[in-house]
Amino acid sequence: MTEGNTPTPTTDATPTESPAVGDDRDPILRVENLTKRFGGITALDGVDLTVDPGITGLIGPNGAGKTTLFDCLTGFHEPDQGRVRLYDADVTGDGPPAVAQQGMVRTFQIPRELAEMTVFENLLLAPMHQHGERLRGAWTRGDRFAEEELAVRDRAREIAAFFEIDHLLDEPAGSLSGGQRKLLEIARVLLTDPDIVLLDEPLAGVNPTLERKILGRIEDLVDDGYSFLLIEHDIDLIMDNCERVIVMHRGEVLTTGSPADVQSDERVIEAYLGGDDV
C-alpha cells in the first residue's frame, strides 16, 4: 500500500482521494499455481488468475475453493505452493496484517464485528500505523498524536456517513441487523487504506433495498479508484455488476472472461449454472 493513499470521504459522503491503482493495463493481483491441501483434500489445485482494476466476480459451486482462495490471498492460510503477487510485491504466505499493509483486505461471509464495542469503536480499530498503538507513542502523546487521533475520528465518521450508518455510531455493534453489520465490515476495511477489497458474499441475506445501497456504494468506490474481487452466489447480480468473471470448480479456475462469455461457456453451464452441486 502506498503511503498517503488514505481515503478521505467528504461531508457529502463521497471519498475524494483514491488509492493508487497503477497502470490500468496492469493487473492489481496475480496468482500463480496456488495450491492448498487440508490433509488428503486438495482445496486449491494450481490456481492461476489475475484481477484487474474495477469489479471482478468470483463464482463457483459450493466447495469450489472460493473462500479458501480468499484465505490464502490475504494470509489467513499459507498455501502449500504457488505465488501471490500484489502489484510488484510478493505477499505469498504473509500474515493478514502484512498483506493489509500492502493494500489487500477482505471481509467474511459472517461479519466479525466486536459485538460489545460501539460501531464507532469498531471503526477506530481499523486504521493502521497509529502512533497511539505503539508503546513509545503512548508515552509521548503530543500534538502529533492528538492531530492523528482527530483525523482518524473524522475519517471514521465520514466513512460511516458514506455507508449511511453514522446514526448508529454509538450503538453496540452486536445490536445491528445483518445488513448493517455487513455495511460496518466494509466501512471498517476501507479505513485500512486498501487498494483492493475481497468481498465474501457481502449481499447474502440482505434485503433488496440494502443490496442496492451496498452495490451503489461499491460502484462509487470503483469510480474513485478502489478495486473489488467479489464472491456472490447470485449469478444475475454478478453478471449485471462485474466487468470480468472468474469461475472456479473443484479447486481450479474453470474459465475467466466477460459476463457474456462466461454465461455462454458450456463448461460453466454444466458445472455451475445448470449443475446439481450448487
N, C-alpha and C positions, 0 to 999 in steps of 0.2 A: 504494500500500500504506500502510495506516495505521500510524504508529509505535506500538510497544507490542503489535503483534499476533504477536509471536514465539511459535510453537508450542512448548510446553514439555512433552514427554512425561514421565509419571511413571514411577516404578520398576516399575510393573506394565504398562508399555509401552502406555499409552493417553494421547494428547495431551489435556491438560486445558484449555489456552487456545486457543480457536478464533479464526480470523481474522474480522474484521468482514465480514459479507456484506450489510449494509444491510437495507433493507426486502425481505422475502421476495416481495413483489408486484412488485418491480422487477428487470429482467434485470441480470445482472452485466456481460454483454458485448453490445454492439450493433454489428453490421456492416452498412454501407450501401453498396450499389453497388460492392463491391470488385472491381477488375479488375486482372489481371496478365497481361502478354504476354511471351513469350520469342521474339523475332524475329517470325515470322509465325504463331506458335502462341498462341492465347488459352487460358491455363491456368485463369483465373478470369474469368467473364463476368457482371459485375454481380451479385455475390453479396450477398444480403440475408438476415440471420438474427439471432436473439437467442439468448442462452444464459442460462437461469435457474439459481438455486441448485440444487445436487444433482448428479446424474449425467446428462449428456446424451450420447447416442451419435451418432456421425457415420459414416455408411456410404455406399457407392457403389462402382461397378466400378473396377478399376484404371484410372488415368488420369482419374478424375473430378475431380481437383483438391484432394483432401483434404489431402495433405501440403503442397502449395503454399499452401493456406489457412492451415495452421499456421505456415508460414514467414512469411507476410505479417502474421498476427496478432501474432507475437512478435518481429518486427523483423529476421528473417534475410533477408527480401526486402522491398523497398519497393514497395508497389502503384502501379500507373500511375494509378489514380483510385479514389475511394471513401473511406470513413471507418471507422476502428476506434475505438470508444469503450469504455473500461473504467470502469464507473460513470459519473462525470461527466468523466473525463479523456479527452481526445483523444490517443491514442497512435499515430496513423497515421504510419508511416514512422520512428518512434523505433527506435533500435537495441535489441538484446536486453537490455543492462544497464538501460536506461531503462524498458523495458517491465516487466522483472522488479521494478524498484523500485516500480512502480505496483501490482504484485501478480499478474502473469500470467507463468507459466513453462511450459516444455514439456519433454517427453522425446522421444527419437528412436527410429525403428524399430530401428536398430542402436545400442546404448548407446555413449556416448562417454566412458568412464572413462579416467583416466590410468593406463595399464597398469603402469608401473614403480613407481608410488606405492602405498602400502598403502591398504586400504579406509578406514581411519581418516583418513589424509591426504587422500583424495578428499573425504570428508565435511567436513573442516575448511576446505576451499577454498570451500565454498558460501556461508556466511553473508556478507551484505553489511554495509557500514559498519563494518568492523573497524578500530579506530584503528591497529593494528599494520601495516596495509597502506598507511598514508599515511606519507610521508617524515617529517613532523613527529612522527607517533605513534611511529615507530621510534626517534626521538631522545629522546623524552620518556616512555619507558616507566616508569610509576609504578604506584601501587596500582590506578588505574582500568584500566590496560591489563591488569594481572595478573588482576584480577577478571573482566574481559571475556573473556580467554582461557580462564580456568577455566570460565566459563559456557558458552562455545561448545563446549568439550570435553565437558562434562557433557551438553549438549543432543545432540551428535553420538552419544554413547554410548547415550543413551536412545532416540533415533530408530532407531539400529541395533538395539536390543533390540526395539523395536516391530515391525520387519520381520524379526526373528529372524536377523540377520546379525552380531550382536555377537561371536559366536565367531570371526568372520573378520576382525576389525578389524586384526590385524597381518599379514594375508596380502596379497601383491601383488594389486591389482585385476585384473591381467591373468590371474591364475590361477583366477578364479572361473568357474563354469559360466554358460551363457547366462541361465538363470533368476535366478541370484544377481546377475548384472550388472544385470538389469532391476530387481531389488529395490534395489540400490545406487543406481541412477539416480533412482528415485522417492524414496528416502530423501534423496538429495542435493538434489533440487529443493525438498523440504519445508523444508530448512534455510534457504531464501531467504525464508521467511515469506510464502508466496503466499496469495492469495485463491482463485485458480482455476488448476488444473493441466491442461495439454493433453497427453494421453497418446496417443502414436502407436504403436499396436499393442503395448501392453505385455505381451500374453499370447501373442504369436506364438512358436511353438516351445517353449512352456513346458509341462511335464508337468502332468497333471490335478491332482495334489496341490498343486503350487506355484501353479497357476492359482487354485485355491480359496483358497489363502492370500492371494494378491495381492488377489483380489476382496473377501475378508473385511476386509483392511486398508483398502481403498478405502471400503467401506461404513462402517467405524468412523470414518474421517476425515470422511465426509459427515455423520455424526451429530454430529461436533464442529465443523461449520460450514464445512468446505472444500467446494469445488465442482470438478467434473471435466468436461472435454469429451474423449470417448474415441473414437478411431478403432480399429475392430476388424473383421476380415473374418468372424469367426464370428458369423453373424446370430443364432443362437439365444442366444448369450451377450449380445449387445446387447439383444435383446428381453426377456430374463429379468432384466437388471440395470439398465437405464436407464429413467428416468421419462419421457424425451422423446427422440425420434429425429429427426435431420436427415438427409435423403437427398440426395446430390449426384450429378449426372450431366452429363458433358461440360462441366464448369466452372461449372455452375449449380446452384442449390438446386431440386431437383425437388419435394420436399414436406417438411413438418415436422408432427409430431404424436405422439400416444401410440403405443407399440408396436403396439397392436391396430389403430389407424387406418392406420399405415404398412404393416403386413402385408396389409391388405385393399385397399390402393390399387393399382389395375390398372396405373398407370404404373410403380410400383415393381416389381411382378411382372414386367413386360415389360423394364424397364431393368436390373434387378439380380437379384432373386430368381430369375427364370426366364430371365434374359438369357444371352447367349453370350459376353460380353466380360468376365467376371469374372476 
